[in-house]
Amino acid sequence: MTDAPLHHRSITAHARSLRNREYSCLELTRHFLARIEAAADLNAFITVTAEHALKQAEDADRRIAAGQATALTGIPLAHKDLFCTRGVLTSCGSKILANFISPYDATVVDQLNRRGAVILGKTNMDEFAMGSSNETSHYGPARNPWDKSAVPGGSSGGSAAAVAARLTPVATGTDTGGSIRQPAALCGLTGVKPSYGRVSRHGMIAFASSLDQGGVLSRCAEDAAIVLHAMSGFDANDSTSLRHPVPDYPALLDQPIAGKTIGLPGEFFGPGVDHEVARCVDQAIAQLGRMGAKTVPVELPNSAAGIPCYYVLAPAEASSNLARFDGVRYGHRAAEYADLDDLYAKTRGEGFGAEVKRRIMIGAYVLSSGYYDAYYLKAQRLRRLIADDFKRAFERCDVIAGPTTPATAFAIGEKSRDPVAMYLNDIFTNAVNLAGLPGLSIPAGFDRNGRPVGLHLIGRYLDEATLLSVAHRYQMETDWHRQTPPGYA
Amino acid sequence: MAATEWEAVIGLEVHVQLKTRSKIFAASDTGYGAEPNTRACAFSIALPGTLPVMNVEAARLAVRFGLAVGARINRHSVFARKHYFYPDLPKGYQISQYEQPIIGSGEMEIDTAAGPKVIRITRAHLEEDAGKSLHEDLHGMTGIDLNRAGTPLLEIVSEADLRSAAEAAAYLRKVHALVRYLDISDGNMQEGSLRCDANVSVRPAGQKAFGTRTELKNINSFRFVEKAIDFEVQRHIEVLEGGGAIVQETRLYDAEGDQTRPMRSKEEAHDYRYFPDPDLPAMRLDDAFIDSVRAELPELPDARKRRFQSQFALSAEDTAQLTAEREFADYFEALAAAPGVDAKTAANWLLGDLTAALNKHGMRIEQSPLPPAHMAQLLQRIADRTISGKIAKEVFAAAWRGEGGVDDIIAARGLKQVTDRAEIEAVVERVAGDHPQQVEQYRQGRHKVFGFLVGQVMKATGGKANPARVNEILREILNRETG
């Protein structure tokens, strides 16, 4: 029988217990649905699909009874509300899609459905994934379970809050500049963003197409490995998805750390990092050293250009990707308008929030004739320099480590009036998206206010397996990832 | 002071719908005439989360065109997004090619009054078509039909090498013929499979620099291209001669009023904010792909024209007409290959009676009620003297009406030519006896009456007598009896 409450168990433990009929998928699903209901004040979910979840759970029980279970059959999970789910509201955290019932499933959703996973609901997020605090959501901010006055991070803030409060074993997220890793760090979770092209973007509502990548927020690296493995792979519906075979991440978790070299970029350990964050990260690196890893200093000389480069390219792509939301075919349409231009202006004026509008305007500006070379093209050149920095660094190491964020979770409202301060939250993460590399954040301690600190690990292109194994080995030796927020035990 | 002589400078942008089964970036069907929005898939209506996937067939057809005009085929080309808001543009941008098109510079020869002329092609690029806005029968509302959205287009851009509306029309005809030859488009202008915009300017003859240009949109027939450009050239000249200046702008051709009117000025011109589409990797074509396209290229019109001239000893004029359309040339070759058919006779019949009948009924050659085999039979019956050329016209008309096969018609109507000497001799004797005055005139050396006497013989035989035999026998008899 189970020795810990259901919500503290890993996916592997659930799968084993479900197969052994220690409890049913239906019971497991009901358990999490009840926790979601009890934690409604976190505002982690935009939609809870209770009825549908119970039906999926019954199906999963039948599948298990028939001996057709996969590693994910009957495992409850939640999807960030920008993954299209058939027959279910898919709002992207925006008023403009507040009435959009997707007629199709995203490839990621489909892959997990086919393995028998149970969808508990759709999680809150910054509008169109533009934000680092979940405060730009049309549905209001999600709250950090470690401190409800603090943000859970963003843009996958609802997914992070839900997993941290143990409302779901695992949740999907997307990461354009840090939107999985930053909330994972702020909520004490494992969050992995794979290499660009690993996970299909089909059905994942686009923010910045060349940077967006789906991934996982989970309690531990082992759970992340199982779900990421199921989500990854070539998809004929996404021309940027990779044909490379996907390694068996769960089977590769036990690779030893001994012999691995960890690169430490001086640029990640500067005075901008909160000293308690720095202390936790230093301790985590020391721990990895005790486990046999070597450390070497590496250089990422162009990393300072990451934020400006990102805040040209991402808005440029966003301004284009969001052009389709015009009120003509689906989504919000202004109630009254004088003519076509007025329809566009009112629909978009009413439908988009301030941060989205800000980025659309920046994006349209940097793409406009006369400014394109100075901004867009220059940023593309910088992007290559940043990627080259990583390539050179990885000649000397297997993994790069540093803090995921410069500081721990901040208070709701603290930075919402200062976009640049908000953007600086992603200072260590967005270069990874610009370079298309895999990145991961794992819990590495707490500051004096009890807010979690994240250790950021960056891997070689397509080498998610090494990242996950380093994280897993670290979690075998530490228990930061086992801590639960007070009140959610 | 002598009046300025003006020279028109024209370049065309021709949009050709490519004949692929599915759309350029989605799996839904293309095709004209379906119920509105029945071919609008998730990508065609730009549902959130949908992504473009390149249809390689569109690239194949574009390369076919590139090879046919001797163009550079770019091994590396890039799709870009062209942004503007319009209800029939579902994504708010059109996926097109901007800085790196699939087809680079090439050239095409056209026939002008002054002889052949080479027109340079700047580039040809792939893009997706937009949907359609429907304003009729909707009681003041606008309907959107997205069936056409995502149909592949090849935009063929010429250099400003055309110097008259007639040259522009000749170029457009040549493009039309070529895309049909290559089987990359049905070229149907009524259905919008081939559309044309023109850049027009004028300059004093001898001046090097171009004048200010205007762009004409919506000129969607050969006739309108010529009329619209003629109007616009004349308008430019009148403005300039009146001391005015041409405003760089986009103008719309109004076919009903036969005039052009402003659509938007340069100041109002869209900033399309082009940038490479991050959803589509650069398109890379390797030599094997290009070679495979080259291998499937049909014989091109110009090469076929030269071959027809040498193989069939036909005139440049005849061969130009015979090869203007692939189906027409195919018909001719099938006909000329039939045993006992003379190529020149075949060409005359095709360009004469058959073309006249097709034009009269508004039909295309592939719709002809007489397939090449039937036409060959007709020509064989002329060659083997079963019927005369004149009777053949009657047989042709009957066969066109569907009265049966060539031989059946000849038999049923008793049109078989009389070649029997005795039979013809008897008629000739009778005619000579009936017209002693004309016989006498002939014998006095007024040979013009010979034709009259031949006519009388033919009339008496119901046109069935072999004219050569009649000539021969009549001459013999007239000469013999002078003794």
Boltz contact constraints between the chains, C-beta under 6 A:
constraints:
  - contact:
      token1: [A, 84]
      token2: [B, 49]
      max_distance: 6.0
  - contact:
      token1: [A, 106]
      token2: [B, 49]
      max_distance: 6.0
  - contact:
      token1: [A, 202]
      token2: [B, 51]
      max_distance: 6.0
  - contact:
      token1: [A, 203]
      token2: [B, 49]
      max_distance: 6.0
  - contact:
      token1: [A, 204]
      token2: [B, 49]
      max_distance: 6.0
  - contact:
      token1: [A, 205]
      token2: [B, 48]
      max_distance: 6.0
  - contact:
      token1: [A, 205]
      token2: [B, 49]
      max_distance: 6.0
  - contact:
      token1: [A, 209]
      token2: [B, 278]
      max_distance: 6.0
  - contact:
      token1: [A, 209]
      token2: [B, 279]
      max_distance: 6.0
  - contact:
      token1: [A, 210]
      token2: [B, 278]
      max_distance: 6.0
  - contact:
      token1: [A, 238]
      token2: [B, 51]
      max_distance: 6.0
  - contact:
      token1: [A, 239]
      token2: [B, 53]
      max_distance: 6.0
  - contact:
      token1: [A, 239]
      token2: [B, 280]
      max_distance: 6.0
  - contact:
      token1: [A, 317]
      token2: [B, 278]
      max_distance: 6.0
  - contact:
      token1: [A, 320]
      token2: [B, 81]
      max_distance: 6.0
  - contact:
      token1: [A, 320]
      token2: [B, 93]
      max_distance: 6.0
  - contact:
      token1: [A, 323]
      token2: [B, 92]
      max_distance: 6.0
  - contact:
      token1: [A, 323]
      token2: [B, 93]
      max_distance: 6.0
  - contact:
      token1: [A, 324]
      token2: [B, 46]
      max_distance: 6.0
  - contact:
      token1: [A, 324]
      token2: [B, 91]
      max_distance: 6.0
  - contact:
      token1: [A, 324]
      token2: [B, 92]
      max_distance: 6.0
  - contact:
      token1: [A, 328]
      token2: [B, 87]
      max_distance: 6.0
  - contact:
      token1: [A, 329]
      token2: [B, 45]
      max_distance: 6.0
  - contact:
      token1: [A, 344]
      token2: [B, 85]
      max_distance: 6.0
  - contact:
      token1: [A, 367]
      token2: [B, 273]
      max_distance: 6.0
  - contact:
      token1: [A, 367]
      token2: [B, 275]
      max_distance: 6.0
  - contact:
      token1: [A, 368]
      token2: [B, 271]
      max_distance: 6.0
  - contact:
      token1: [A, 368]
      token2: [B, 273]
      max_distance: 6.0
  - contact:
      token1: [A, 369]
      token2: [B, 271]
      max_distance: 6.0
